[in-house]
Amino acid sequence: MKIYIKYNLKAACEKILQEQLDRLDLKYSLIGFGEVELKEVLSSEKLQELNTKLNNYSIEIVESHKSVLVQKIKNAIIEMVYMDEKLPNSKMSFYLAEKIGHSYGYISNLFTEVTYTSIAHFIALQKNERAKQLIITNQFTFTEIAWKLNYSSVAHFSNHFKDATGITPTAFQRIMKKRLDIPKK
């Protein structure tokens, strides 16, 4: 038997955080994607225990100021790309500067310094991963996917997808369909 799964990355992460924080009996508030306000100061042992439990889900606590800001940038991009509806029409630079609360020049330089890649490259990677997810669900046409991810046309989307993956969206769809149709032993 085969089932197909659609998931909400933000909701899944929030649920994992809530479960782990509740297990440790911590008082907290979830502020936004990737931000938790603890209502108490944690001992180093309790903080380590929380970090260990979250690491089981590939979630880690970020501590340095630069890393925290870069993580906020990544979270804002992921949240933006995985929105249920269309990506914002405004320029990504304006969106991120407003969301993060710093000039785009500053966050762009910081992001590159810490990650050794550009924000534009990270956005392109996230958009391609989202496109793959949307293609696999088979709920949307390529036109709808291009619109959701704010490409100017299907051709523009297809070119970006092929540049990143080496194959066209149609070829990816065929490959995934064949993989999903292979009977399991």
Backbone as JSON, one array per atom type, in Angstrom:
{
  "sequence": "MKIYIKYNLKAACEKILQEQLDRLDLKYSLIGFGEVELKEVLSSEKLQELNTKLNNYSIEIVESHKSVLVQKIKNAIIEMVYMDEKLPNSKMSFYLAEKIGHSYGYISNLFTEVTYTSIAHFIALQKNERAKQLIITNQFTFTEIAWKLNYSSVAHFSNHFKDATGITPTAFQRIMKKRLDIPKK",
  "N": [[0.84, -1.18, 0.0], [0.48, 2.21, -0.74], [0.9, 5.54, 0.32], [0.38, 9.06, 0.0], [1.86, 12.01, 1.15], [1.23, 15.22, 2.37], [2.68, 18.01, 3.8], [3.0, 20.56, 6.32], [5.58, 22.49, 6.88], [6.15, 24.49, 8.81], [4.09, 24.13, 10.75], [4.65, 21.51, 11.54], [7.21, 21.78, 12.69], [6.61, 23.54, 14.79], [4.92, 21.92, 16.32], [6.66, 19.86, 17.12], [8.47, 21.38, 18.66], [6.72, 22.32, 20.7], [5.96, 19.86, 21.9], [8.47, 18.92, 22.89], [9.29, 21.03, 24.59], [7.17, 21.02, 26.39], [7.52, 18.47, 27.5], [9.76, 18.87, 29.02], [8.7, 20.45, 30.87], [8.64, 23.27, 30.62], [8.01, 26.78, 30.72], [6.8, 28.77, 28.17], [6.58, 30.75, 25.12], [5.62, 30.56, 21.77], [6.94, 32.55, 19.44], [7.36, 33.18, 16.73], [8.13, 31.75, 13.52], [10.63, 29.6, 14.25], [11.32, 30.89, 16.6], [11.37, 31.04, 20.07], [10.19, 32.12, 23.15], [11.41, 31.8, 26.27], [10.08, 31.62, 29.5], [11.56, 31.53, 31.7], [14.87, 31.35, 33.1], [17.13, 29.02, 31.91], [18.99, 26.31, 33.3], [22.34, 25.3, 32.5], [22.45, 22.57, 32.15], [19.76, 21.87, 31.67], [19.3, 23.3, 29.35], [21.1, 22.02, 27.65], [19.94, 19.49, 27.64], [17.49, 20.04, 26.38], [18.47, 20.9, 23.9], [19.66, 18.49, 23.01], [17.39, 16.82, 22.77], [15.98, 18.22, 20.76], [17.81, 18.03, 18.69], [17.44, 15.44, 17.82], [15.49, 15.73, 15.95], [16.68, 17.14, 13.99], [16.79, 19.8, 14.68], [18.2, 22.68, 16.02], [19.48, 24.65, 18.71], [20.29, 27.99, 18.38], [22.99, 30.12, 19.08], [24.97, 32.3, 18.87], [25.0, 35.82, 18.09], [25.2, 36.55, 15.35], [24.66, 34.1, 14.12], [22.06, 33.71, 15.03], [20.71, 35.81, 13.75], [21.15, 35.11, 11.05], [19.78, 32.69, 11.04], [17.21, 33.67, 11.46], [16.84, 34.97, 9.03], [16.93, 32.79, 7.25], [14.68, 31.39, 8.22], [12.65, 33.25, 7.64], [12.76, 33.25, 4.86], [12.14, 30.55, 4.27], [9.59, 30.38, 5.41], [8.29, 32.21, 3.76], [8.54, 31.02, 1.2], [7.19, 28.62, 1.56], [4.59, 29.35, 1.97], [1.03, 28.97, 1.85], [-0.3, 30.2, -0.22], [0.44, 32.34, -3.01], [3.82, 33.55, -3.48], [5.05, 36.66, -2.08], [4.53, 39.65, -4.0], [6.24, 41.79, -3.83], [9.66, 42.91, -3.98], [12.09, 40.54, -3.04], [14.16, 41.48, -1.47], [13.11, 43.78, -0.21], [11.04, 42.6, 1.23], [12.45, 40.86, 2.98], [14.13, 42.67, 4.37], [12.24, 44.21, 5.71], [10.97, 42.23, 7.23], [13.06, 41.23, 8.83], [14.12, 43.48, 9.97], [16.4, 44.96, 9.46], [18.68, 46.63, 7.21], [18.73, 45.57, 3.78], [21.23, 45.32, 2.6], [22.93, 44.97, 4.81], [21.93, 42.52, 5.95], [22.3, 40.84, 3.81], [25.1, 40.83, 3.4], [25.91, 39.79, 5.89], [24.66, 37.26, 5.84], [26.01, 36.03, 3.7], [28.62, 36.07, 4.73], [28.42, 34.3, 6.91], [27.26, 31.93, 5.88], [28.52, 31.41, 3.48], [27.27, 31.6, 1.05], [24.9, 33.2, -1.14], [21.92, 35.14, -0.37], [20.12, 35.13, -2.47], [20.79, 32.75, -3.77], [20.13, 30.9, -1.77], [17.37, 31.34, -1.61], [16.64, 30.5, -4.19], [17.29, 27.76, -3.98], [15.43, 26.97, -2.02], [13.03, 27.55, -3.33], [13.19, 25.71, -5.42], [13.1, 23.29, -4.0], [10.57, 23.51, -2.91], [9.1, 23.56, -5.29], [9.6, 20.95, -6.21], [8.25, 19.51, -4.24], [5.62, 20.39, -4.72], [5.26, 19.44, -7.31], [5.42, 16.67, -6.93], [3.12, 16.18, -5.4], [1.21, 16.39, -7.3], [-1.0, 18.04, -7.57], [-1.09, 20.47, -8.77], [-0.76, 22.35, -11.79], [2.06, 23.02, -13.96], [1.95, 25.68, -14.63], [0.45, 26.76, -12.52], [2.2, 26.21, -10.41], [4.42, 27.76, -11.17], [3.24, 30.28, -10.92], [2.59, 30.31, -8.15], [5.16, 30.33, -7.08], [6.11, 32.69, -7.91], [7.28, 33.11, -10.45], [7.84, 34.59, -13.64], [6.85, 33.29, -15.84], [5.95, 30.02, -17.14], [8.03, 29.04, -18.64], [10.21, 30.49, -17.6], [10.21, 29.48, -14.97], [10.7, 26.76, -15.58], [13.25, 26.89, -16.76], [14.82, 27.83, -14.59], [14.43, 25.71, -12.82], [15.58, 23.58, -14.25], [18.22, 24.51, -14.45], [19.0, 24.29, -11.79], [18.56, 21.59, -11.11], [19.25, 20.0, -13.23], [17.48, 18.69, -14.79], [14.3, 18.92, -16.52], [11.14, 20.21, -15.23], [9.09, 18.53, -16.16], [10.45, 16.14, -16.79], [11.36, 15.52, -14.22], [8.89, 15.08, -12.98], [8.01, 12.8, -14.39], [10.01, 10.95, -13.65], [9.61, 10.82, -10.86], [7.0, 9.85, -10.8], [7.37, 7.3, -11.89], [9.06, 6.22, -9.92], [7.34, 6.26, -7.72], [5.44, 4.48, -8.56], [6.64, 2.02, -8.56], [6.38, -1.2, -7.37], [6.6, -2.13, -3.95], [8.72, -4.45, -2.31]],
  "CA": [[0.0, 0.0, 0.0], [1.24, 3.44, -0.86], [0.16, 6.76, 0.65], [1.06, 10.3, -0.33], [1.8, 12.89, 2.31], [1.45, 16.65, 2.21], [2.98, 18.48, 5.13], [3.22, 21.97, 6.56], [6.85, 22.53, 7.58], [6.04, 25.37, 9.98], [3.24, 23.49, 11.75], [5.37, 20.34, 12.05], [8.28, 22.25, 13.6], [5.97, 24.09, 16.0], [4.41, 20.79, 17.11], [7.83, 19.22, 17.74], [8.93, 22.28, 19.72], [5.76, 22.28, 21.81], [6.08, 18.57, 22.59], [9.73, 18.83, 23.62], [9.27, 22.02, 25.67], [6.21, 20.54, 27.39], [8.12, 17.31, 28.19], [10.71, 19.4, 30.01], [7.88, 21.27, 31.78], [9.1, 24.65, 30.52], [7.02, 27.81, 30.39], [7.31, 29.38, 26.95], [5.66, 31.26, 24.09], [6.14, 30.49, 20.42], [6.82, 33.92, 18.94], [7.28, 33.12, 15.28], [8.8, 30.58, 12.97], [12.0, 29.48, 14.71], [11.6, 31.71, 17.78], [10.68, 30.66, 21.29], [10.54, 32.93, 24.31], [11.32, 31.04, 27.5], [9.63, 32.48, 30.6], [12.48, 31.31, 32.82], [16.26, 31.12, 32.71], [17.42, 27.59, 32.0], [20.34, 25.9, 33.71], [23.09, 24.8, 31.35], [22.08, 21.17, 31.99], [18.44, 21.81, 31.06], [19.47, 23.8, 27.98], [21.75, 20.93, 26.92], [18.94, 18.43, 27.48], [16.57, 20.52, 25.34], [19.21, 20.87, 22.63], [19.8, 17.09, 22.64], [16.08, 16.33, 22.32], [15.66, 18.86, 19.49], [18.74, 17.5, 17.68], [16.86, 14.21, 17.28], [14.63, 16.14, 14.84], [17.51, 18.07, 13.19], [16.52, 21.17, 15.13], [19.24, 23.04, 16.98], [19.41, 25.97, 19.35], [21.31, 28.87, 17.83], [23.39, 30.96, 20.21], [25.68, 33.55, 18.58], [24.14, 36.87, 17.51], [25.24, 36.44, 13.9], [23.95, 32.87, 13.75], [20.64, 33.94, 15.3], [20.19, 36.66, 12.67], [21.14, 34.3, 9.82], [18.68, 31.74, 11.16], [15.98, 34.44, 11.23], [16.76, 35.19, 7.59], [16.55, 31.51, 6.67], [13.3, 31.11, 8.61], [11.78, 34.16, 6.88], [12.74, 32.76, 3.46], [11.41, 29.29, 4.24], [8.19, 30.72, 5.66], [7.79, 32.89, 2.56], [8.48, 30.07, 0.08], [6.24, 27.55, 1.85], [3.25, 29.87, 2.2], [0.02, 28.22, 1.1], [-0.64, 30.94, -1.43], [1.52, 32.86, -3.85], [4.89, 34.35, -2.86], [4.74, 38.09, -2.17], [4.95, 40.31, -5.26], [7.3, 42.76, -3.58], [11.01, 42.36, -4.13], [12.52, 39.74, -1.88], [15.02, 42.31, -0.61], [12.23, 44.61, 0.63], [10.33, 41.7, 2.13], [13.36, 40.39, 4.02], [14.56, 43.81, 5.19], [11.12, 44.56, 6.59], [10.72, 41.1, 8.14], [14.19, 41.06, 9.74], [14.32, 44.73, 10.7], [17.71, 45.52, 9.13], [18.78, 46.92, 5.78], [19.02, 44.38, 3.0], [22.68, 45.26, 2.42], [23.51, 44.4, 6.02], [21.6, 41.1, 6.12], [22.89, 40.11, 2.69], [26.52, 40.65, 3.71], [26.01, 38.89, 7.04], [24.28, 35.93, 5.38], [27.12, 35.51, 2.89], [29.76, 35.87, 5.63], [28.2, 33.15, 7.79], [26.89, 30.72, 5.15], [29.34, 31.3, 2.26], [26.39, 31.61, -0.11], [24.07, 34.41, -1.15], [20.5, 35.0, -0.07], [19.45, 34.78, -3.73], [21.02, 31.32, -3.99], [19.34, 30.17, -0.78], [15.97, 31.45, -2.05], [16.48, 29.62, -5.36], [17.27, 26.38, -3.48], [14.16, 26.74, -1.33], [11.97, 27.54, -4.34], [13.28, 24.44, -6.14], [12.61, 22.23, -3.11], [9.11, 23.68, -2.86], [8.58, 23.14, -6.6], [9.63, 19.48, -6.23], [7.16, 19.06, -3.38], [4.35, 20.65, -5.41], [5.18, 18.54, -8.47], [5.16, 15.32, -6.42], [1.73, 16.06, -4.94], [0.4, 16.27, -8.51], [-2.23, 18.81, -7.4], [-1.0, 21.72, -9.5], [-0.11, 22.36, -13.1], [3.3, 23.79, -13.93], [1.56, 27.09, -14.66], [0.08, 27.12, -11.15], [3.42, 26.19, -9.6], [5.18, 28.96, -11.55], [2.53, 31.43, -10.34], [2.76, 30.25, -6.69], [6.55, 30.63, -6.72], [6.37, 34.04, -8.39], [8.04, 33.18, -11.7], [7.1, 35.4, -14.62], [6.21, 32.39, -16.8], [6.31, 28.61, -16.99], [9.36, 28.89, -19.23], [11.15, 31.02, -16.6], [10.25, 28.46, -13.91], [11.32, 25.55, -16.12], [14.68, 27.17, -16.93], [15.44, 27.86, -13.25], [14.39, 24.35, -12.28], [16.57, 22.78, -14.98], [19.55, 24.98, -14.06], [19.31, 23.81, -10.45], [18.46, 20.14, -10.94], [19.78, 19.31, -14.4], [16.37, 18.12, -15.56], [13.12, 19.79, -16.59], [10.07, 19.81, -14.33], [8.37, 17.4, -16.77], [11.29, 14.96, -16.59], [11.31, 15.23, -12.78], [7.57, 14.52, -12.71], [8.0, 11.44, -14.94], [10.88, 10.12, -12.81], [8.95, 10.61, -9.57], [5.84, 8.98, -11.04], [7.9, 5.93, -12.03], [9.53, 5.79, -8.59], [6.2, 6.05, -6.84], [4.66, 3.37, -9.09], [7.38, 0.77, -8.39], [5.84, -1.94, -6.23], [7.54, -2.41, -2.85], [8.84, -5.89, -2.02]],
  "C": [[0.88, 1.24, 0.0], [0.34, 4.6, -0.44], [1.01, 7.96, 0.27], [0.83, 11.28, 0.81], [2.07, 14.33, 1.9], [1.68, 17.17, 3.63], [3.21, 19.99, 5.15], [4.46, 22.05, 7.45], [6.77, 23.34, 8.87], [5.24, 24.7, 11.09], [3.95, 22.28, 12.37], [6.45, 20.75, 13.05], [7.69, 22.78, 14.89], [5.48, 22.96, 16.91], [5.56, 20.07, 17.83], [8.35, 20.09, 18.89], [8.01, 22.23, 20.93], [5.9, 20.99, 22.61], [7.34, 18.49, 23.44], [9.79, 19.82, 24.79], [8.32, 21.59, 26.78], [6.78, 19.36, 28.18], [9.1, 17.74, 29.27], [10.02, 20.33, 31.01], [8.35, 22.72, 31.81], [7.93, 25.57, 30.2], [7.59, 28.61, 29.23], [6.17, 29.98, 26.12], [6.36, 31.07, 22.76], [5.87, 31.85, 19.78], [6.59, 33.93, 17.44], [8.01, 31.89, 14.82], [10.26, 30.59, 13.44], [12.34, 30.33, 15.93], [10.72, 31.27, 18.94], [11.14, 31.58, 22.4], [10.32, 32.07, 25.55], [10.99, 32.0, 28.63], [10.51, 32.34, 31.83], [13.88, 31.11, 32.27], [16.55, 29.64, 32.93], [18.84, 27.36, 32.51], [21.03, 25.36, 32.47], [22.73, 23.32, 31.08], [20.74, 21.03, 31.26], [18.49, 22.28, 29.6], [20.11, 22.73, 27.11], [20.76, 19.79, 26.66], [17.93, 18.79, 26.37], [17.24, 20.44, 23.97], [19.36, 19.43, 22.12], [18.49, 16.53, 22.09], [15.71, 16.93, 20.96], [16.55, 18.35, 18.37], [18.25, 16.19, 17.07], [15.97, 14.5, 16.06], [15.36, 17.09, 13.89], [17.16, 19.52, 13.45], [17.61, 21.51, 16.14], [19.01, 24.44, 17.53], [20.58, 26.79, 18.84], [21.68, 29.89, 18.9], [24.09, 32.27, 19.85], [24.76, 34.54, 17.88], [24.07, 36.76, 15.99], [24.45, 35.22, 13.44], [22.44, 33.02, 13.96], [20.04, 34.75, 14.16], [20.13, 35.89, 11.35], [20.0, 33.29, 9.88], [17.34, 32.43, 10.96], [15.77, 34.68, 9.74], [16.3, 33.91, 6.91], [15.09, 31.18, 6.98], [12.32, 31.97, 7.82], [11.65, 33.69, 5.43], [11.92, 31.49, 3.37], [9.92, 29.53, 4.45], [7.56, 31.33, 4.42], [7.59, 31.88, 1.43], [7.41, 29.0, 0.32], [4.86, 28.07, 2.23], [2.26, 29.08, 1.36], [-0.33, 28.91, -0.22], [0.62, 31.37, -2.16], [2.58, 33.61, -3.03], [4.54, 35.82, -2.98], [5.28, 38.68, -3.48], [6.08, 41.3, -5.05], [8.66, 42.1, -3.78], [11.39, 41.63, -2.85], [13.35, 40.58, -0.92], [14.18, 43.19, 0.31], [11.52, 43.76, 1.67], [11.23, 41.28, 3.3], [13.82, 41.52, 4.94], [13.48, 44.2, 6.18], [10.9, 43.47, 7.64], [11.81, 40.99, 9.21], [14.46, 42.33, 10.55], [15.71, 45.33, 10.53], [17.73, 45.81, 7.63], [19.16, 45.64, 5.03], [20.53, 44.22, 2.8], [23.36, 44.6, 3.61], [23.21, 42.9, 6.12], [22.18, 40.25, 4.99], [24.37, 39.82, 2.95], [26.73, 39.66, 4.86], [25.7, 37.45, 6.62], [25.43, 35.28, 4.6], [28.33, 35.21, 3.76], [29.61, 34.58, 6.43], [27.98, 31.86, 7.0], [27.73, 30.45, 3.91], [28.5, 31.13, 1.0], [25.51, 32.86, -0.04], [22.63, 34.1, -0.76], [19.76, 34.56, -1.33], [19.61, 33.29, -4.02], [20.2, 30.48, -3.02], [17.85, 30.19, -1.15], [15.73, 30.51, -3.22], [16.43, 28.15, -4.93], [15.93, 26.05, -2.83], [13.0, 26.67, -2.33], [12.0, 26.22, -5.13], [12.78, 23.28, -5.28], [11.09, 22.29, -3.0], [8.47, 23.22, -4.17], [8.54, 21.61, -6.68], [8.46, 18.92, -5.41], [5.81, 19.24, -4.09], [4.17, 19.73, -6.62], [4.81, 17.13, -8.01], [3.7, 15.15, -5.99], [0.77, 15.94, -6.11], [-0.94, 17.01, -8.41], [-2.26, 20.06, -8.28], [-0.35, 21.52, -10.85], [1.2, 23.13, -12.96], [3.01, 25.29, -13.96], [1.21, 27.57, -13.25], [1.3, 27.15, -10.23], [4.26, 27.43, -9.89], [4.55, 30.2, -10.91], [2.75, 31.47, -8.83], [4.16, 30.68, -6.26], [7.04, 31.94, -7.33], [7.34, 34.1, -9.58], [7.19, 33.92, -12.72], [6.39, 34.53, -15.65], [6.62, 30.95, -16.49], [7.71, 28.38, -17.55], [10.45, 29.35, -18.26], [11.33, 30.01, -15.47], [11.02, 27.23, -14.39], [12.83, 25.73, -16.28], [15.41, 27.17, -15.59], [15.51, 26.46, -12.66], [15.47, 23.48, -12.93], [17.99, 23.2, -14.61], [19.96, 24.39, -12.71], [19.39, 22.29, -10.35], [19.09, 19.35, -12.09], [18.72, 18.65, -15.26], [15.19, 19.08, -15.56], [12.09, 19.35, -15.56], [9.29, 18.6, -14.86], [9.15, 16.1, -16.57], [11.27, 14.55, -15.11], [9.98, 14.56, -12.43], [7.48, 13.07, -13.19], [8.82, 10.49, -14.05], [10.19, 9.81, -11.48], [7.73, 9.71, -9.72], [6.29, 7.53, -11.16], [8.37, 5.39, -10.69], [8.37, 5.43, -7.67], [5.36, 4.86, -7.29], [5.36, 2.02, -8.93], [6.83, 0.03, -7.19], [6.95, -2.25, -5.21], [7.54, -3.91, -2.58], [8.65, -6.14, -0.56]]
}
